Amino acid sequence: MRQPAQVVAQRQVKQGTGGHSEAVDRVALRLAGIARAQAQAQAGSGPGPRGTCASVSQWDSDTPAWFDPIRDPHGVGWHLDRLLFDAGVRDGAVEAGVALVDSVRQLALSHEGGRWRIDAQCLGQGGAAPSRGMHQTPVLVDASGRGMAAARQLGLARRGRDRLVWLYAHLPVDRDDKDQATRVCADANGWWYSVRVPSGQRVLAFHLDSDDAELKALRDPYRLLAKAQRHGLLAGIRPATMDFPVHLRPAGGGGLDPGATAALPDGFFAIGDAMLAFDPIASQGLFNALATADSCAQAIGRYLDGVGNARARYLEEMRTVEARYCQRLGETYAAVSRYARERFWLRRTAGNAGAL
Ligand SMILES: Cc1cc2nc3c(=O)[nH]c(=O)nc-3n(C[C@H](O)[C@H](O)[C@H](O)COP(=O)(O)OP(=O)(O)OC[C@H]3O[C@@H](n4cnc5c(N)ncnc54)[C@H](O)[C@@H]3O)c2cc1C
């Protein structure tokens, strides 16, 4: 059976194309290095990242399929403390000389005289009145995630009609919960994911469509848990208390159209989720954010050196990543034949698979 949490767009690209493969190697090394550094810094002082332990899934069968990452030729994945990781990346950028403005309330973007102009309205600090600033730059990179704030303002829209949302909860720390495995399980109207994160809490998430009739009811923690516990793989999840909120967030894949992006004035780039957001079954969003940042940095270097097709080459690479991702995504959902007639699965197979 295909391991559902192993839809790996970049790893496939690594085998098949140039360009991005170098970024993949650099990013893989860097990510492992960051995770190890976090682990050392955190040793004995609280939660830190850890190499992924085994994963177990009930995808097309009720028989659990175990996968040990030691058998993965590309190495183990990592469970990161996301807040710590983001703060580390931000600090690293500032140390490298980046000027960080993190009080922006509104941005207005325009392109004039061959340069990008950013008019920013910033929140006043310590009771001061809001301030305005103007910046000019030859290069503008949208790294604003799924919201793609810059691209939207420039008139681009996200491709993809994926209705996928996720309902998730951080269950209270349970000292008796020693399970380290990542658990993935198909259901008639979606799929489950559960794992203990470095904080010690357990994440329980259900991915379903935003127009599912059950969605509203499942925001009740009791109902969410009861539905999860029907599956052998999740039956042992027994939080100490039930006073946790159930959150709802969009989770569908989708991205910018490289063709439309190429039509914008030169010097505009997008990375990470702003360029291409992955369905969470891929478990590749963070890696993709770092890999696209790395590739984009190379492309910007070439662009500033006067290489005429620098952005076109970057966008071509993104097309390749997207094509591989869509193919693997379709295969992963199509592997669930036991629910093949259910709407959730039908929407992701039978010619609809992985299409953006
Ligand atoms: C349900 C779900 C599960 C996931 N599971 C995994 C997983 O297991 N593994 C994995 O690798 N990835 C996973 N991801 C994806 C991963 O979280 C994202 O792919 C990754 O965070 C993308 O990074 P990014 O930097 O592109 O965007 P983000 O992390 O979203 O960062 C965008 C930044 O831009 C800022 N911003 C937004 N708008 C503006 C604005 N107008 N002005 C200024 N700043 C702005 C935001 O505050 C934020 O700091 C999952 C995602 C979802 C939805």
The ligand as a Gaussian input file, in Angstrom:
#p B3LYP/6-31G(d) Opt

LIG

0 1
 C       -3.699000      21.226000       7.784000
 C       -2.279000      21.501000       7.458000
 C       -1.306000      20.589000       7.840000
 C        0.012000      20.784000       7.470000
 N        0.952000      19.856000       7.811000
 C        2.210000      20.012000       7.407000
 C        3.209000      19.036000       7.692000
 O        2.960000      18.034000       8.338000
 N        4.451000      19.243000       7.232000
 C        4.764000      20.338000       6.516000
 O        5.912000      20.475000       6.095000
 N        3.846000      21.300000       6.247000
 C        2.587000      21.152000       6.666000
 N        1.655000      22.118000       6.383000
 C        1.999000      23.251000       5.534000
 C        2.947000      24.281000       6.131000
 O        2.475000      24.766000       7.365000
 C        3.048000      25.421000       5.108000
 O        3.245000      24.869000       3.842000
 C        4.198000      26.359000       5.402000
 O        3.998000      26.988000       6.636000
 C        4.285000      27.408000       4.299000
 O        5.247000      28.353000       4.629000
 P        5.145000      29.824000       4.043000
 O        6.320000      30.538000       4.609000
 O        4.974000      29.772000       2.578000
 O        3.803000      30.424000       4.616000
 P        3.381000      30.702000       6.129000
 O        4.049000      29.753000       7.051000
 O        1.894000      30.757000       6.105000
 O        3.972000      32.144000       6.433000
 C        3.442000      33.305000       5.823000
 C        3.870000      34.523000       6.629000
 O        3.437000      35.712000       5.948000
 C        2.823000      36.583000       6.887000
 N        1.838000      37.408000       6.171000
 C        0.673000      37.015000       5.634000
 N        0.041000      38.055000       5.060000
 C        0.834000      39.129000       5.227000
 C        0.727000      40.513000       4.862000
 N       -0.344000      40.988000       4.208000
 N        1.726000      41.339000       5.196000
 C        2.809000      40.874000       5.869000
 N        2.961000      39.574000       6.249000
 C        1.984000      38.717000       5.933000
 C        2.192000      35.659000       7.916000
 O        1.987000      36.335000       9.135000
 C        3.256000      34.569000       8.034000
 O        4.247000      34.933000       8.950000
 C        0.354000      21.939000       6.749000
 C       -0.625000      22.889000       6.428000
 C       -1.935000      22.664000       6.765000
 C       -2.985000      23.673000       6.392000

